[in-house]
Amino acid sequence: MGKTLDPAAVFGKMVPELIRIDAKGKHITPGILDEHTHIAASRGINEGTQASSAEVSIGTVVNSEDVNVYRHLAGGVTAGQILHGSANPIGGQSGIIKFRWGMSPEEMKIEGADPFIKFALGENVKQSNWGDYQTVRFPQTRMGVEQVYYDHFHRAREYGEEWDRYEAARKATPRRILRKGGGPMKPRRDLELETLLQILNAERFVTCHSYRQDEINMLMHVADSMGFTLNTFTHILEGYKVADKMAEHGAGGSSFSDWWAYKFEVKDAIPYNGALLWENGVVTAFNSDDREMARRLNQEAAKAVKYGGVPEEEALKFVTLNPAKLLHLDHRMGSLEAGKDADLVVWSDHPLSIYAQCEQTYVDGRRLFDQEEDVAMRAAIRSERARLIQKMLDAPGADKRKPMERIPPHYHCDTMTEENR
């Protein structure tokens, strides 16, 4: 009792030198997870030219150099799901990453994470607010949106049955015929239908952009009739109206704390939505959908305490353990437990306090943000910038060149452009 063990004696001589951090008076929490973000993606966030773009993947365009990755770390956010936009009912495959600042796009991806895909409902998919830019693509109505899902899932099921028949016929074909190149004709591979078939087979999971109760009910009915379960309704601002049905279906909810009135279909949003979802047994999270809000998701979680009286520990889970559950990552992150990834945050104050500042953020045990180091680096950058500007001003012909600045785009669910269109 009371004996201090030598790490090298326990783990062997290869153990790295341990650093002791004085966190007296601080608060330590698991890293925050953002179930719905659009940062760290390049060359556009929507492939909205057709009703279904299930074949495309955000994972192929992860941008590890997006400065918002570092800014998220400064807010205690250690992982997130990069989602396709909401321009079409069936969007693209998502990319689930850790904010491993300084690593390559492939290294940022979470190894072994279950595959997800973005669906969407509402004004965006039927192009209500797009003016003359898009007025011809099907669907244009909410009833058309429902039919898109049925049409595509029936096609996906038929596609799977075609492959099943092929495999059965191939097994029944004598090997001597197969060796000579004979046997049944192999079906044409369709990446879109293959992705949708994965949903029907519970091999890929749906996160659906949603607002209105009628559409939420509609999609749950589609899923029930086609034999699969919707994983998450994201935004879900009228979820409080159908929380009992969501719990019965098995869907989780990733909502906003108190965003409303930014378009007509969110007119019934209430700040008590998260608390009511949680009270009805729905796995409830708060997401950002915004590069600025993500830096204060701890404060967003605190609003569940104010609006609905959610206990503080449960409110903190809205941005830690619950989004980890929704992303099927709670065996690795979302709480501070032995055996889980060392993703944690050191706060200056109670993490649900408006006065709390993120002082340090660790991902996989590596310190990727430190407030004191950040202050020093900012001073160094200002000095170097001033030096470079002066050098440019001193260069011949400097008075004839106008300064230019390229501002990177900020993607939202309805963004339909990319950098170099």
C-alpha positions as CSV (number, residue, x, y, z in Angstrom):
1,M,0.0,0.0,0.0
2,G,1.3,3.4,-0.9
3,K,4.2,2.0,-2.9
4,T,5.0,3.9,-6.2
5,L,5.6,1.4,-9.0
6,D,8.3,2.0,-11.6
7,P,6.5,2.0,-15.1
8,A,9.5,0.4,-16.7
9,A,9.4,-2.4,-14.2
10,V,5.7,-3.0,-15.0
11,F,5.6,-2.5,-18.7
12,G,9.2,-3.1,-19.8
13,K,12.1,-0.9,-20.7
14,M,10.4,0.4,-23.9
15,V,7.8,2.4,-22.0
16,P,8.0,6.2,-22.9
17,E,8.9,8.7,-20.2
18,L,5.7,9.6,-18.4
19,I,4.8,13.3,-17.9
20,R,3.1,14.2,-14.7
21,I,0.5,17.0,-15.1
22,D,-0.7,19.1,-12.1
23,A,-4.5,19.2,-12.6
24,K,-5.3,20.2,-9.1
25,G,-8.5,22.3,-9.1
26,K,-9.2,21.4,-12.8
27,H,-11.9,19.2,-14.3
28,I,-11.1,16.2,-16.6
29,T,-13.7,14.9,-19.0
30,P,-13.7,12.5,-22.0
31,G,-13.1,14.1,-25.3
32,I,-16.2,15.6,-26.9
33,L,-17.6,13.9,-30.0
34,D,-19.5,15.8,-32.7
35,E,-22.0,13.5,-34.5
36,H,-22.6,16.0,-37.3
37,T,-19.9,18.2,-38.8
38,H,-18.9,19.4,-42.2
39,I,-15.3,20.5,-41.5
40,A,-12.2,18.7,-42.8
41,A,-13.8,18.0,-46.2
42,S,-12.5,19.3,-49.5
43,R,-14.1,20.0,-52.9
44,G,-17.7,20.3,-51.8
45,I,-20.1,18.7,-49.4
46,N,-23.1,17.9,-51.6
47,E,-23.4,15.8,-54.7
48,G,-27.0,17.0,-55.2
49,T,-27.4,16.4,-59.0
50,Q,-29.6,13.3,-58.5
51,A,-32.0,12.1,-55.8
52,S,-29.5,9.4,-54.6
53,S,-25.8,9.7,-54.4
54,A,-25.2,6.7,-52.2
55,E,-22.1,5.7,-54.2
56,V,-20.0,8.8,-53.1
57,S,-18.0,9.0,-49.9
58,I,-16.8,11.9,-47.8
59,G,-14.1,9.5,-46.6
60,T,-12.3,10.0,-49.9
61,V,-12.0,13.8,-49.5
62,V,-10.9,14.2,-45.9
63,N,-8.9,17.4,-45.6
64,S,-6.4,17.0,-42.7
65,E,-5.1,20.5,-43.2
66,D,-8.4,22.3,-42.3
67,V,-7.5,24.7,-39.5
68,N,-10.8,23.9,-37.9
69,V,-9.5,20.6,-36.8
70,Y,-7.1,22.4,-34.5
71,R,-9.8,24.9,-33.5
72,H,-12.1,22.0,-32.5
73,L,-9.3,20.6,-30.4
74,A,-9.2,24.0,-28.7
75,G,-12.8,23.4,-27.7
76,G,-12.2,19.9,-26.4
77,V,-13.6,18.1,-29.4
78,T,-11.6,14.9,-30.3
79,A,-13.7,13.1,-32.9
80,G,-16.5,13.7,-35.3
81,Q,-18.6,12.4,-38.2
82,I,-18.1,14.3,-41.4
83,L,-21.5,14.1,-43.1
84,H,-22.6,14.7,-46.7
85,G,-25.0,17.6,-47.1
86,S,-28.8,17.4,-47.3
87,A,-29.4,18.3,-51.0
88,N,-30.9,14.9,-51.8
89,P,-32.9,12.2,-50.0
90,I,-30.1,9.7,-50.2
91,G,-26.8,11.4,-49.7
92,G,-23.2,10.1,-49.5
93,Q,-21.3,7.9,-47.2
94,S,-19.8,9.7,-44.1
95,G,-16.3,9.9,-42.9
96,I,-15.7,9.2,-39.1
97,I,-12.4,10.7,-37.9
98,K,-10.4,11.6,-34.9
99,F,-9.0,15.1,-34.9
100,R,-5.4,13.9,-35.1
101,W,-4.0,17.3,-36.0
102,G,-0.8,16.9,-38.0
103,M,-1.6,13.5,-39.5
104,S,-2.6,12.5,-43.0
105,P,-6.2,12.0,-44.1
106,E,-6.0,8.3,-43.8
107,E,-4.4,8.4,-40.4
108,M,-7.3,10.6,-39.2
109,K,-9.9,8.0,-40.0
110,I,-11.0,5.8,-37.1
111,E,-9.9,2.3,-37.6
112,G,-12.7,-0.3,-37.7
113,A,-15.5,2.3,-37.4
114,D,-18.9,1.1,-38.7
115,P,-19.9,2.6,-42.1
116,F,-22.6,5.3,-42.1
117,I,-24.5,7.2,-44.7
118,K,-26.4,10.5,-44.7
119,F,-30.2,10.6,-45.6
120,A,-32.2,13.8,-45.6
121,L,-35.8,15.0,-45.4
122,G,-37.5,18.4,-45.6
123,E,-37.1,21.6,-47.6
124,N,-33.6,20.9,-48.9
125,V,-34.3,17.6,-50.6
126,K,-37.4,18.9,-52.5
127,Q,-35.5,22.1,-53.3
128,S,-38.0,24.5,-51.8
129,N,-35.6,27.3,-51.3
130,W,-33.3,26.9,-54.3
131,G,-35.1,29.4,-56.6
132,D,-34.5,28.8,-60.3
133,Y,-31.2,27.0,-59.6
134,Q,-32.9,23.6,-59.4
135,T,-36.6,23.2,-60.2
136,V,-36.7,20.1,-62.3
137,R,-35.0,17.3,-60.4
138,F,-37.3,14.7,-58.8
139,P,-38.6,14.9,-56.0
140,Q,-40.3,18.3,-55.7
141,T,-42.8,17.3,-53.0
142,R,-42.7,15.4,-49.7
143,M,-44.7,12.5,-51.1
144,G,-42.1,12.3,-53.9
145,V,-39.3,12.0,-51.2
146,E,-41.0,9.0,-49.7
147,Q,-41.2,7.3,-53.1
148,V,-37.5,7.9,-53.7
149,Y,-36.8,5.7,-50.7
150,Y,-39.1,2.9,-51.7
151,D,-37.9,2.9,-55.4
152,H,-34.3,2.7,-54.4
153,F,-34.6,0.1,-51.7
154,H,-36.7,-2.1,-53.9
155,R,-34.0,-1.8,-56.6
156,A,-31.3,-2.6,-54.0
157,R,-33.2,-5.7,-52.8
158,E,-33.6,-6.9,-56.4
159,Y,-29.9,-6.3,-56.9
160,G,-29.1,-8.4,-53.9
161,E,-31.4,-11.2,-55.1
162,E,-29.7,-11.1,-58.5
163,W,-26.3,-11.7,-56.9
164,D,-27.7,-14.4,-54.7
165,R,-29.0,-16.3,-57.8
166,Y,-25.6,-15.8,-59.4
167,E,-23.7,-17.2,-56.4
168,A,-26.1,-20.2,-56.2
169,A,-25.8,-20.9,-59.9
170,R,-22.0,-20.7,-59.7
171,K,-21.9,-23.1,-56.8
172,A,-24.0,-25.5,-58.8
173,T,-21.8,-25.3,-61.9
174,P,-19.2,-28.1,-62.3
175,R,-15.6,-26.9,-61.7
176,R,-14.5,-28.1,-65.1
177,I,-16.9,-25.7,-66.7
178,L,-15.8,-22.8,-64.5
179,R,-12.2,-23.5,-65.3
180,K,-13.0,-23.1,-69.0
181,G,-14.6,-19.7,-68.3
182,G,-18.2,-21.1,-68.5
183,G,-21.0,-20.8,-66.0
184,P,-23.5,-18.1,-65.1
185,M,-23.0,-14.5,-66.2
186,K,-21.8,-12.3,-63.4
187,P,-24.1,-9.3,-62.7
188,R,-22.8,-5.8,-63.3
189,R,-21.6,-4.3,-60.1
190,D,-23.5,-1.1,-59.0
191,L,-21.9,0.9,-56.2
192,E,-25.0,2.8,-55.5
193,L,-27.2,-0.2,-55.0
194,E,-24.5,-2.1,-53.2
195,T,-24.4,0.7,-50.6
196,L,-28.2,0.6,-50.2
197,L,-28.1,-3.2,-49.9
198,Q,-25.6,-2.8,-47.0
199,I,-28.3,-0.8,-45.2
200,L,-30.9,-3.5,-45.7
201,N,-28.4,-6.1,-44.4
202,A,-27.5,-4.0,-41.3
203,E,-24.0,-3.5,-42.6
204,R,-24.3,0.3,-43.0
205,F,-26.2,2.7,-40.8
206,V,-28.3,5.8,-41.5
207,T,-28.0,9.2,-40.1
208,C,-30.9,11.3,-41.3
209,H,-31.3,15.1,-41.5
210,S,-34.8,15.8,-40.3
211,Y,-37.1,18.3,-38.7
212,R,-40.8,17.6,-39.0
213,Q,-42.8,14.9,-37.2
214,D,-44.7,13.8,-40.3
215,E,-41.5,13.1,-42.2
216,I,-39.9,11.4,-39.3
217,N,-42.9,9.1,-39.0
218,M,-42.8,8.5,-42.7
219,L,-39.2,7.4,-42.8
220,M,-39.6,5.1,-39.8
221,H,-42.5,3.5,-41.6
222,V,-40.4,3.0,-44.7
223,A,-37.6,1.5,-42.6
224,D,-40.0,-0.8,-40.8
225,S,-41.6,-2.0,-44.0
226,M,-38.2,-2.6,-45.6
227,G,-36.8,-4.4,-42.6
228,F,-34.1,-2.1,-41.2
229,T,-33.7,0.3,-38.3
230,L,-32.7,3.9,-38.7
231,N,-29.7,4.6,-36.5
232,T,-30.0,8.4,-35.9
233,F,-32.2,11.3,-36.7
234,T,-30.0,14.3,-36.7
235,H,-31.3,17.8,-36.0
236,I,-34.7,16.2,-35.2
237,L,-36.2,19.4,-33.9
238,E,-39.7,18.0,-33.7
239,G,-38.5,14.9,-32.1
240,Y,-40.3,15.7,-28.9
241,K,-43.5,15.1,-30.7
242,V,-42.6,11.5,-31.7
243,A,-40.0,10.6,-29.0
244,D,-42.0,7.5,-27.9
245,K,-42.2,6.2,-31.5
246,M,-38.5,6.8,-32.0
247,A,-37.7,4.8,-28.9
248,E,-40.0,2.0,-30.0
249,H,-38.3,2.0,-33.5
250,G,-34.8,2.1,-31.9
251,A,-33.6,5.4,-33.4
252,G,-31.4,7.8,-31.6
253,G,-31.5,11.6,-31.8
254,S,-28.7,14.1,-32.4
255,S,-30.2,17.5,-32.0
256,F,-29.4,21.2,-31.6
257,S,-29.7,22.6,-28.1
258,D,-31.8,25.7,-29.1
259,W,-31.3,26.6,-32.7
260,W,-34.6,27.6,-34.4
261,A,-36.2,30.1,-36.8
262,Y,-33.5,29.8,-39.4
263,K,-36.1,28.5,-41.9
264,F,-39.8,27.8,-41.9
265,E,-39.8,24.1,-41.2
266,V,-38.1,24.6,-37.8
267,K,-40.9,26.9,-36.5
268,D,-42.0,24.3,-33.9
269,A,-38.5,23.8,-32.5
270,I,-38.3,24.1,-28.7
271,P,-35.2,24.2,-26.4
272,Y,-36.7,21.3,-24.3
273,N,-36.4,18.9,-27.2
274,G,-33.2,17.2,-26.0
275,A,-34.6,16.7,-22.5
276,L,-37.9,15.2,-23.8
277,L,-36.1,12.9,-26.1
278,W,-33.8,11.7,-23.2
279,E,-36.8,11.3,-20.9
280,N,-38.4,9.0,-23.4
281,G,-35.4,6.7,-23.5
282,V,-33.9,7.9,-26.8
283,V,-30.1,8.0,-27.0
284,T,-29.8,11.8,-27.2
285,A,-26.8,13.9,-28.4
286,F,-26.2,17.5,-29.3
287,N,-24.3,18.1,-32.6
288,S,-22.8,21.3,-34.1
289,D,-23.4,21.2,-37.9
290,D,-21.3,24.4,-37.6
291,R,-17.5,25.0,-37.3
292,E,-18.0,27.7,-34.7
293,M,-20.6,26.0,-32.5
294,A,-18.4,22.9,-32.2
295,R,-15.9,24.8,-30.2
296,R,-18.5,25.2,-27.4
297,L,-20.4,22.0,-27.4
298,N,-19.8,21.8,-23.6
299,Q,-21.9,24.9,-23.3
300,E,-24.5,23.4,-25.6
301,A,-24.8,20.4,-23.3
302,A,-25.3,22.7,-20.4
303,K,-28.5,24.0,-22.0
304,A,-30.1,20.6,-21.4
305,V,-29.7,21.3,-17.7
306,K,-31.4,24.7,-18.0
307,Y,-34.1,23.5,-20.4
308,G,-35.6,20.4,-18.9
309,G,-33.5,19.8,-15.8
310,V,-31.4,17.0,-17.2
311,P,-28.9,15.9,-14.5
312,E,-25.4,17.3,-15.1
313,E,-23.7,14.0,-15.7
314,E,-26.4,13.0,-18.2
315,A,-26.2,16.4,-19.9
316,L,-22.4,15.9,-20.4
317,K,-23.1,12.6,-22.0
318,F,-25.1,14.5,-24.7
319,V,-21.7,15.4,-26.2
320,T,-19.5,12.5,-25.0
321,L,-20.9,9.0,-24.4
322,N,-24.2,9.4,-26.3
323,P,-22.7,10.5,-29.6
324,A,-20.2,7.7,-29.2
325,K,-23.1,5.3,-28.8
326,L,-24.8,6.7,-31.9
327,L,-21.5,6.2,-33.9
328,H,-21.1,2.7,-32.4
329,L,-17.8,3.8,-30.8
330,D,-18.7,3.7,-27.1
331,H,-16.5,0.7,-26.6
332,R,-13.5,3.0,-27.4
333,M,-14.5,6.5,-26.4
334,G,-17.0,8.7,-24.8
335,S,-16.1,8.0,-21.2
336,L,-13.0,7.7,-19.0
337,E,-12.6,4.0,-18.5
338,A,-9.6,1.6,-18.4
339,G,-9.1,0.1,-21.8
340,K,-10.6,3.0,-23.8
341,D,-8.8,5.4,-26.0
342,A,-7.0,8.1,-24.1
343,D,-9.1,11.0,-25.5
344,L,-9.6,13.5,-22.7
345,V,-9.9,17.2,-21.9
346,V,-8.5,19.3,-19.0
347,W,-10.9,22.2,-18.2
348,S,-10.2,25.3,-16.1
349,D,-13.7,25.1,-14.5
350,H,-16.8,22.9,-14.4
351,P,-17.1,21.7,-18.0
352,L,-20.8,22.8,-18.2
353,S,-19.9,26.3,-17.0
354,I,-19.8,29.2,-19.4
355,Y,-16.5,30.2,-17.8
356,A,-14.8,26.9,-18.5
357,Q,-11.9,27.0,-20.8
358,C,-10.3,24.0,-22.5
359,E,-6.7,24.1,-21.3
360,Q,-5.4,20.8,-22.8
361,T,-6.8,18.2,-25.2
362,Y,-5.4,14.7,-25.6
363,V,-6.1,12.3,-28.5
364,D,-4.8,8.8,-28.2
365,G,-2.8,10.0,-25.3
366,R,-1.1,12.7,-27.3
367,R,-1.4,16.3,-26.3
368,L,-2.6,18.0,-29.4
369,F,-3.8,21.3,-27.8
370,D,-2.3,23.2,-25.0
371,Q,-3.5,26.7,-24.1
372,E,-0.2,28.0,-22.9
373,E,1.6,26.7,-26.0
374,D,-1.1,28.1,-28.2
375,V,-0.5,31.6,-26.8
376,A,3.2,31.3,-27.4
377,M,2.7,30.0,-31.0
378,R,0.3,32.9,-31.8
379,A,3.0,35.4,-30.7
380,A,5.5,33.6,-32.9
381,I,3.2,33.6,-35.9
382,R,2.4,37.3,-35.5
383,S,6.1,38.1,-35.5
384,E,6.8,35.9,-38.5
385,R,3.9,37.4,-40.4
386,A,5.1,40.9,-39.8
387,R,8.6,39.9,-41.0
388,L,7.3,38.4,-44.2
389,I,4.9,41.3,-44.9
390,Q,7.8,43.8,-44.5
391,K,10.0,41.7,-46.9
392,M,7.2,41.8,-49.5
393,L,6.8,45.6,-49.1
394,D,10.6,46.0,-49.5
395,A,10.6,43.9,-52.8
396,P,10.9,45.8,-56.1
397,G,7.5,46.6,-57.6
398,A,5.6,45.9,-54.3
399,D,3.6,49.1,-54.7
400,K,2.0,47.7,-57.9
401,R,0.8,44.4,-56.5
402,K,-2.6,44.3,-54.7
403,P,-2.9,42.0,-51.7
404,M,-5.1,38.9,-52.3
405,E,-6.6,36.6,-49.7
406,R,-8.2,33.2,-50.4
407,I,-10.9,32.5,-47.8
408,P,-11.6,28.8,-47.5
409,P,-15.3,27.9,-47.8
410,H,-17.5,27.0,-44.9
411,Y,-19.7,24.1,-45.8
412,H,-23.3,23.7,-44.5
413,C,-25.9,21.0,-45.2
414,D,-27.2,23.0,-48.1
415,T,-23.9,24.1,-49.7
416,M,-24.0,23.3,-53.4
417,T,-20.7,24.7,-54.6
418,E,-17.0,23.8,-54.2
419,E,-13.8,25.8,-54.2
420,N,-12.9,25.6,-57.9
421,R,-16.3,25.5,-59.6
